[in-house]
Amino acid sequence: MSTISLKNQRVVIIGGSSGIGLATAKQAVAQGAAVIIAGRSQDKLAKAQQFLGLESTETHSLDNQNEEELKSFFEKIGNFDHLFTPGASYVRGPITSSLEIAHSCFNAKFWPQYNAVKYAIPYINPKGSIVLMSGAFGQRPLADGASYAACNGAIESLGKALAVELAPIRVNVISPGTIHTNFNWVGAEQETRDKSYDEYTNMNILGRVGHADEAAHTTIYLMTNNYTTGSTLFPDGGYILR
Ligand SMILES: NC(=O)c1ccc[n+]([C@@H]2O[C@H](COP(=O)([O-])OP(=O)(O)OC[C@H]3O[C@@H](n4cnc5c(N)ncnc54)[C@H](OP(=O)(O)O)[C@@H]3O)[C@@H](O)[C@H]2O)c1
């Protein structure tokens, strides 16, 4: 059987303390993996560890925008099998936005993933894999996020380039549509949140917002299918086709 199981594999998830990263950690643990999750908040990491199980979960506090922290994170954790890098926090805005907003997607989502791969290479099993996080907005932009769309496009190209450069390590990209998570919603009114999700519901073919475990399932597929590399998959309910 050429599909691999994650049993006894070490899976590193930067941004594994909530949302899609946490859901992926849960599915990896269910397959028998040990997970190493990283994020900025110790509190979120501790809650995630309780949720995933103490024996199968290692936690590390890390700000992935800090290159030195990334470098010493990989030195500390040592050899492992799979890397997933969804950790990001940014805002998007139209082309007339401030420089700070315009740069925030590349600073928070592109460079941290690029640098994570750079410092992870000495420690990744050659039979292992890397899954980068993009977003379907890159393929079907709306009118308020030029740099965010460009950032996702750049991540999808980065995935292809790294698949060529790092083979036999497999490198793939997940590019979800709108998924129920707390991303950019902390402190927001439920009504505002519901209204926004309603708008996205009408923008895809399946007529609903996705769930974190559906995006996680895509990531687990990319980690475990031995013949998939350089691909971008879209768990988006058909968003890019509407
Ligand atoms: N949800 C969606 O609809 C959707 C759609 C398309 C793409 N995505 C992409 O999916 C990724 C994650 O989204 P999510 O929805 O799962 O969000 P989430 O629930 O907010 O999870 C984000 C995770 O990343 C960590 N993180 C944030 N900033 C970090 C930093 N500077 N250094 C290290 N870790 C950091 C967070 O922990 P701390 O806050 O403690 O650091 C948390 O564990 C983002 O890249 C987003 O663009 C999401």
The ligand as an SDF file (V2000), in Angstrom:
LIG
                    3D

 48 52  0  0  0  0  0  0  0  0999 V2000
  -10.7290   30.3410    8.3550 N   0  0  0  0  0  0  0  0  0  0  0  0
  -10.8250   30.6010    7.0720 C   0  0  0  0  0  0  0  0  0  0  0  0
  -11.9190   30.9140    6.5330 O   0  0  0  0  0  0  0  0  0  0  0  0
   -9.6100   30.5330    6.1920 C   0  0  0  0  0  0  0  0  0  0  0  0
   -9.7870   30.5160    4.8030 C   0  0  0  0  0  0  0  0  0  0  0  0
   -8.6620   30.4640    3.9870 C   0  0  0  0  0  0  0  0  0  0  0  0
   -7.3930   30.4330    4.5370 C   0  0  0  0  0  0  0  0  0  0  0  0
   -7.2660   30.4540    5.8890 N   0  0  0  0  0  0  0  0  0  0  0  0
   -5.9190   30.4770    6.4360 C   0  0  0  0  0  0  0  0  0  0  0  0
   -5.7850   29.5380    7.4820 O   0  0  0  0  0  0  0  0  0  0  0  0
   -4.7800   29.9900    8.3980 C   0  0  0  0  0  0  0  0  0  0  0  0
   -5.2450   29.7490    9.8240 C   0  0  0  0  0  0  0  0  0  0  0  0
   -6.5300   30.1180    9.9290 O   0  0  0  0  0  0  0  0  0  0  0  0
   -7.5790   29.5650   10.9870 P   0  0  0  0  0  0  0  0  0  0  0  0
   -8.8670   29.9390   10.3760 O   0  0  0  0  0  0  0  0  0  0  0  0
   -7.3210   28.1710   11.3950 O   0  0  0  0  0  0  0  0  0  0  0  0
   -7.2780   30.6140   12.1760 O   0  0  0  0  0  0  0  0  0  0  0  0
   -7.1290   30.5330   13.7450 P   0  0  0  0  0  0  0  0  0  0  0  0
   -8.1530   29.6600   14.3570 O   0  0  0  0  0  0  0  0  0  0  0  0
   -7.0400   31.9670   14.1650 O   0  0  0  0  0  0  0  0  0  0  0  0
   -5.7110   29.8330   13.9550 O   0  0  0  0  0  0  0  0  0  0  0  0
   -4.5030   30.5130   13.7620 C   0  0  0  0  0  0  0  0  0  0  0  0
   -3.3960   29.7500   14.4750 C   0  0  0  0  0  0  0  0  0  0  0  0
   -2.1520   30.3720   14.1460 O   0  0  0  0  0  0  0  0  0  0  0  0
   -1.4950   30.8060   15.3420 C   0  0  0  0  0  0  0  0  0  0  0  0
   -0.7730   32.0400   15.0270 N   0  0  0  0  0  0  0  0  0  0  0  0
   -1.2800   33.2390   14.6660 C   0  0  0  0  0  0  0  0  0  0  0  0
   -0.2840   34.1380   14.5040 N   0  0  0  0  0  0  0  0  0  0  0  0
    0.8780   33.4680   14.7780 C   0  0  0  0  0  0  0  0  0  0  0  0
    2.2500   33.8410   14.8250 C   0  0  0  0  0  0  0  0  0  0  0  0
    2.6460   35.1020   14.5570 N   0  0  0  0  0  0  0  0  0  0  0  0
    3.1800   32.9130   15.1510 N   0  0  0  0  0  0  0  0  0  0  0  0
    2.8060   31.6280   15.4320 C   0  0  0  0  0  0  0  0  0  0  0  0
    1.5190   31.2180   15.4240 N   0  0  0  0  0  0  0  0  0  0  0  0
    0.5730   32.1310   15.0990 C   0  0  0  0  0  0  0  0  0  0  0  0
   -2.6340   31.0020   16.3600 C   0  0  0  0  0  0  0  0  0  0  0  0
   -2.1880   30.9340   17.7200 O   0  0  0  0  0  0  0  0  0  0  0  0
   -1.7330   32.2950   18.5040 P   0  0  0  0  0  0  0  0  0  0  0  0
   -2.7780   33.3370   18.2060 O   0  0  0  0  0  0  0  0  0  0  0  0
   -1.6610   31.8910   19.9300 O   0  0  0  0  0  0  0  0  0  0  0  0
   -0.3970   32.6500   17.9510 O   0  0  0  0  0  0  0  0  0  0  0  0
   -3.4980   29.7930   15.9980 C   0  0  0  0  0  0  0  0  0  0  0  0
   -2.9550   28.6010   16.5290 O   0  0  0  0  0  0  0  0  0  0  0  0
   -4.4810   31.4470    8.0100 C   0  0  0  0  0  0  0  0  0  0  0  0
   -3.2820   31.4680    7.2970 O   0  0  0  0  0  0  0  0  0  0  0  0
   -5.6110   31.8120    7.0630 C   0  0  0  0  0  0  0  0  0  0  0  0
   -5.2070   32.7130    6.0510 O   0  0  0  0  0  0  0  0  0  0  0  0
   -8.3370   30.4890    6.7320 C   0  0  0  0  0  0  0  0  0  0  0  0
  1  2  1  0
  2  3  2  0
  2  4  1  0
  4  5  1  0
  4 48  2  0
  5  6  2  0
  6  7  1  0
  7  8  2  0
  8  9  1  0
  8 48  1  0
  9 10  1  0
  9 46  1  0
 10 11  1  0
 11 12  1  0
 11 44  1  0
 12 13  1  0
 13 14  1  0
 14 15  2  0
 14 16  1  0
 14 17  1  0
 17 18  1  0
 18 19  2  0
 18 20  1  0
 18 21  1  0
 21 22  1  0
 22 23  1  0
 23 24  1  0
 23 42  1  0
 24 25  1  0
 25 26  1  0
 25 36  1  0
 26 27  1  0
 26 35  1  0
 27 28  2  0
 28 29  1  0
 29 30  1  0
 29 35  2  0
 30 31  1  0
 30 32  2  0
 32 33  1  0
 33 34  2  0
 34 35  1  0
 36 37  1  0
 36 42  1  0
 37 38  1  0
 38 39  2  0
 38 40  1  0
 38 41  1  0
 42 43  1  0
 44 45  1  0
 44 46  1  0
 46 47  1  0
M  CHG  2   8   1  16  -1
M  END
$$$$
